Amino acid sequence: MSLESSPLVCRRRLRAGCLASLFLCVATLLLWTRSGWRDDWLEYRAGGLTKFALVTSRGHLTIFCGIYWLGVEDLDGWHHGSSPVGGDRFLAFRGRYVIDGPRFSATDGLIPSVPLWLVAMLFVIAPSIRALAALSPARRRDRRRQRGLCAACGYDLRATPGRCPECGTVVLNSDH
């Protein structure tokens, strides 16, 4: 068995993925709250044209993949910013993208918009499943057996490996 596919490495990767997902869920909830009074955006520009943009506004995340002209050609690269809701930057509506203000002239692109609460719910699925699995009674019994404890009550069975003196449960596997 290679080191990369060992159970320990897989568990660590799963734990790291769940923690990252939980962090993204909290960040999304904060953005959702903030989107009530601020429009935030992250965009990539090349040659004065925006090629990609992520916008949070009024409880929605809008993804723009296409081209629109800003009229400013010296601002290539990644840019981010914020403005009050309803400012001259972006207005994201459900499924539509509206560019408002005199600096914008043309749009053409793919513009999906999703509610931020839905994004947060998607990010919380993996940590929730992991937490429920860790708290399940079967998992608790297995951990107790591995530690040499009674599976039913958690009493230490080192002195009496055949039967639990606390609750009377017969121990099937007396190897502990």
C-alpha positions as CSV (number, residue, x, y, z in Angstrom):
1,M,0.0,0.0,0.0
2,S,1.5,3.4,-1.0
3,L,1.8,6.1,1.6
4,E,-0.6,8.4,-0.4
5,S,-3.4,5.9,-0.2
6,S,-3.0,4.9,3.4
7,P,-6.1,5.3,5.6
8,L,-4.3,7.9,7.8
9,V,-3.5,10.1,4.8
10,C,-7.0,9.7,3.5
11,R,-8.5,10.7,6.9
12,R,-6.2,13.7,7.0
13,R,-7.2,14.8,3.5
14,L,-10.9,14.4,4.4
15,R,-10.4,16.4,7.6
16,A,-8.6,19.2,5.7
17,G,-11.3,19.3,3.0
18,C,-14.0,19.5,5.6
19,L,-12.3,22.3,7.5
20,A,-11.8,24.2,4.2
21,S,-15.4,23.7,3.3
22,L,-16.5,24.9,6.8
23,F,-14.2,28.0,6.4
24,L,-15.8,28.7,3.0
25,C,-19.2,28.3,4.5
26,V,-18.5,30.9,7.2
27,A,-16.9,33.3,4.6
28,T,-19.9,32.9,2.4
29,L,-22.3,33.7,5.3
30,L,-20.2,36.8,6.1
31,L,-20.4,37.9,2.4
32,W,-24.1,37.3,2.4
33,T,-24.5,39.5,5.4
34,R,-22.3,42.2,3.9
35,S,-24.0,42.1,0.5
36,G,-27.0,43.8,2.1
37,W,-25.2,47.1,2.2
38,R,-22.1,46.7,0.0
39,D,-21.4,45.4,-3.5
40,D,-18.1,43.6,-3.7
41,W,-16.3,42.4,-6.8
42,L,-13.2,40.6,-8.0
43,E,-12.4,40.8,-11.7
44,Y,-9.7,40.1,-14.2
45,R,-9.0,42.6,-16.9
46,A,-6.9,42.4,-20.1
47,G,-6.6,45.2,-22.7
48,G,-9.2,47.3,-21.0
49,L,-11.7,44.5,-21.2
50,T,-13.0,42.5,-18.2
51,K,-12.9,38.8,-19.0
52,F,-14.1,37.4,-15.6
53,A,-15.8,38.8,-12.6
54,L,-17.3,37.6,-9.3
55,V,-19.8,40.0,-7.8
56,T,-21.8,39.8,-4.5
57,S,-24.7,42.1,-4.3
58,R,-28.1,42.0,-2.5
59,G,-27.7,38.4,-1.3
60,H,-26.5,37.0,-4.7
61,L,-23.3,35.8,-6.2
62,T,-23.0,36.6,-9.9
63,I,-20.3,35.1,-12.1
64,F,-19.6,37.0,-15.3
65,C,-17.5,35.1,-18.0
66,G,-17.3,37.2,-21.1
67,I,-16.2,40.6,-22.2
68,Y,-17.2,44.2,-21.3
69,W,-15.4,47.4,-22.0
70,L,-14.4,49.7,-19.2
71,G,-12.9,52.5,-21.3
72,V,-9.8,52.3,-19.2
73,E,-7.0,50.4,-20.9
74,D,-4.1,50.6,-18.4
75,L,-5.8,48.5,-15.6
76,D,-4.9,45.0,-16.7
77,G,-4.7,42.1,-14.2
78,W,-6.7,41.2,-11.1
79,H,-8.7,43.9,-9.3
80,H,-11.2,44.0,-6.4
81,G,-13.3,46.6,-4.9
82,S,-16.4,47.6,-3.0
83,S,-19.2,50.2,-3.3
84,P,-22.5,50.9,-1.6
85,V,-25.4,48.8,-2.8
86,G,-27.0,50.5,-5.9
87,G,-23.8,52.4,-6.8
88,D,-22.6,52.8,-10.4
89,R,-20.7,49.5,-10.4
90,F,-22.8,46.4,-10.6
91,L,-26.3,45.4,-9.9
92,A,-26.8,41.7,-9.7
93,F,-30.3,40.4,-10.1
94,R,-31.5,36.8,-10.2
95,G,-30.1,35.4,-13.5
96,R,-29.4,38.8,-15.0
97,Y,-26.5,41.1,-15.0
98,V,-27.0,44.8,-15.3
99,I,-24.1,47.2,-15.8
100,D,-25.1,50.7,-14.6
101,G,-23.2,53.9,-15.0
102,P,-21.5,56.0,-17.7
103,R,-18.2,54.1,-17.8
104,F,-19.6,50.9,-19.2
105,S,-20.5,50.6,-22.9
106,A,-21.1,47.0,-24.0
107,T,-21.7,43.5,-22.5
108,D,-21.5,40.1,-23.9
109,G,-21.1,36.9,-21.9
110,L,-22.4,34.2,-19.6
111,I,-24.0,35.6,-16.4
112,P,-25.3,33.0,-13.9
113,S,-26.4,34.3,-10.5
114,V,-27.1,32.2,-7.4
115,P,-28.3,33.1,-3.9
116,L,-25.4,33.2,-1.4
117,W,-27.4,31.2,1.1
118,L,-27.5,28.3,-1.4
119,V,-23.7,28.6,-1.8
120,A,-23.3,28.5,2.0
121,M,-25.6,25.4,2.2
122,L,-23.5,23.6,-0.4
123,F,-20.3,24.3,1.6
124,V,-21.8,23.0,4.9
125,I,-22.8,19.6,3.5
126,A,-19.4,17.9,3.9
127,P,-18.7,19.1,7.5
128,S,-22.2,18.2,8.5
129,I,-21.9,14.6,7.2
130,R,-18.5,14.3,8.9
131,A,-19.8,15.5,12.2
132,L,-22.8,13.2,12.1
133,A,-20.6,10.2,11.3
134,A,-18.2,11.0,14.1
135,L,-21.1,11.3,16.6
136,S,-23.0,8.2,15.5
137,P,-23.5,5.5,18.2
138,A,-21.8,2.8,16.0
139,R,-18.7,4.9,15.7
140,R,-18.7,5.5,19.5
141,R,-18.9,1.7,20.2
142,D,-16.1,1.0,17.7
143,R,-13.8,3.6,19.4
144,R,-14.6,2.2,22.8
145,R,-13.8,-1.4,21.7
146,Q,-10.5,-0.2,20.2
147,R,-9.5,1.4,23.5
148,G,-10.4,-1.7,25.5
149,L,-13.6,-0.3,27.0
150,C,-17.1,-1.7,27.2
151,A,-18.9,-0.8,24.0
152,A,-22.2,-0.2,25.9
153,C,-21.1,1.9,28.9
154,G,-17.4,2.8,28.3
155,Y,-16.1,1.0,31.5
156,D,-12.4,0.0,31.4
157,L,-12.3,-3.8,30.8
158,R,-8.6,-4.4,31.4
159,A,-9.3,-6.2,34.7
160,T,-12.3,-8.2,33.5
161,P,-12.0,-8.8,29.8
162,G,-14.9,-11.3,29.5
163,R,-17.8,-9.3,31.0
164,C,-18.3,-5.7,31.9
165,P,-18.6,-5.4,35.7
166,E,-20.5,-2.1,35.4
167,C,-23.4,-3.0,33.1
168,G,-23.0,-6.8,32.7
169,T,-22.5,-6.8,28.9
170,V,-20.7,-9.9,27.6
171,V,-17.6,-8.9,25.6
172,L,-17.5,-11.0,22.3
173,N,-13.9,-10.1,21.4
174,S,-11.8,-10.5,24.5
175,D,-8.5,-9.7,22.7
176,H,-8.3,-6.3,24.3
